[in-house]
Amino acid sequence: MASSPFDWIDEQARQRERAGLVRTLRPRPAESGLLDLAGNDYLGLTRHPEVTAGAADAARRWGGGATGSRLVTGSTELHAELEHELAAFCGFEAALVLSSGYAANLAAVTALAPHGSLVVSDAGNHASLIDGCRLARGTTQVVPHRDPDAVRKALAAHEGPAVVVTDSVFSVDGDAAPLRGLAAVCRQAGAGLVVDDAHGLGVLGAGGRGAARAAGLAGSADTVVTVTLSKSLGSQGGAVLGPARVVDHLVNAARTLIFDTGLAPAAAGAALAALRVLRREPERSARVRAVASELHELLTDEGHSAVRPDAAVVSVRAPSPEAAVRWAADCRAAGLAVGCFRPPSVPDGVSRLRLTARADLTGAQIADAVHVISRTAP
Ligand SMILES: Cc1ncc(COP(=O)(O)O)c(C=O)c1O
């Protein structure tokens, strides 16, 4: 039989199958009946009536799409309003909204790492920061996880512009970056600090104003923060927050802004409505942290190996990729949706169940979730 140009795909598929690493899409119904500890709707806002009304009103007023790049027709007054309120809420001079948190990370890292520059990147960073490093013209040095001293050494060996990039809360284990220590070594070396606060916005800092605010870095001249609008704000999209001159630079230099259609108005409207709910109800951020701590405590009491959460993500170790997949499937069969992280998504090769706390979970739901996890444990 003649060979096809895609035969190699079948061999890769067989290898994945043998390693227990096959991924599949599972479209969910609008009402699944599952208790959801897998999504990232940390504050329980995605179906909040003000958030869905924000989306619907924006779509009716501005249309189903932004109609063009932000630099052509894709910047509406709604985008400008969202940028203004996001920057003010998080304590930065300016903000720039992009079509996803992924695009925001590519924008920030590539635009701030020109030829001859150094990017120092934590080994546990999210794939979108890693991809930003891959696309940047500067040289990337990966340093051990949460290690300001390694960052200091990397910076000391370089002359010229440099940025340090880190997640604020790492998405696999939910542990926090040592932001104060990183900021100190950055200042000493004259380097910029780029913090991906995807898991910190809405959860950390006073009233959910984010990890940079919690670390006293909001509004500083050498700190840039990226956020997603798709987790705590229950919508879709991303943003870069920082000094106005950095945002102006991104408008001129960031390819994921220039060559991408602006964020859909419905997403901007939903995010803006969610931000206003959060500003009015700051207790949501304290509640999600309390739920995460309770989940961790109950799971540990039951003998599970769970990482103490610094934000909303609770990670529970599984003995193998196959056991993790089976465990997650058994949870699902028992009415509980949990995330399942396994190689190659986890660089250390350790498979985990990944649970996400939500501000709207009740005590009974937390107890049910822990009961199901224990009952189905490998
Ligand atoms: C740490 C981190 N950064 C960036 C992103 C990307 O954000 P978005 O989904 O808005 O593209 C995610 C997850 O989605 C994330 O977990």
The ligand as an SDF file (V2000), in Angstrom:
LIG
                    3D

 16 16  0  0  0  0  0  0  0  0999 V2000
   -0.6160   30.0410   34.3430 C   0  0  0  0  0  0  0  0  0  0  0  0
   -1.4360   30.2250   33.0960 C   0  0  0  0  0  0  0  0  0  0  0  0
   -1.0880   31.1910   32.2370 N   0  0  0  0  0  0  0  0  0  0  0  0
   -1.7760   31.3990   31.1130 C   0  0  0  0  0  0  0  0  0  0  0  0
   -2.8690   30.6390   30.7950 C   0  0  0  0  0  0  0  0  0  0  0  0
   -3.5640   30.9070   29.5030 C   0  0  0  0  0  0  0  0  0  0  0  0
   -4.7000   31.6850   29.6680 O   0  0  0  0  0  0  0  0  0  0  0  0
   -5.8900   31.5880   28.6160 P   0  0  0  0  0  0  0  0  0  0  0  0
   -6.6180   30.3230   28.8870 O   0  0  0  0  0  0  0  0  0  0  0  0
   -6.6910   32.8230   28.8320 O   0  0  0  0  0  0  0  0  0  0  0  0
   -5.2610   31.5620   27.2570 O   0  0  0  0  0  0  0  0  0  0  0  0
   -3.2730   29.6110   31.6710 C   0  0  0  0  0  0  0  0  0  0  0  0
   -4.4170   28.7310   31.4630 C   0  0  0  0  0  0  0  0  0  0  0  0
   -5.2690   28.7390   30.7350 O   0  0  0  0  0  0  0  0  0  0  0  0
   -2.5400   29.4150   32.8480 C   0  0  0  0  0  0  0  0  0  0  0  0
   -2.8720   28.4430   33.7090 O   0  0  0  0  0  0  0  0  0  0  0  0
  1  2  1  0
  2  3  1  0
  2 15  2  0
  3  4  2  0
  4  5  1  0
  5  6  1  0
  5 12  2  0
  6  7  1  0
  7  8  1  0
  8  9  2  0
  8 10  1  0
  8 11  1  0
 12 13  1  0
 12 15  1  0
 13 14  2  0
 15 16  1  0
M  END
$$$$
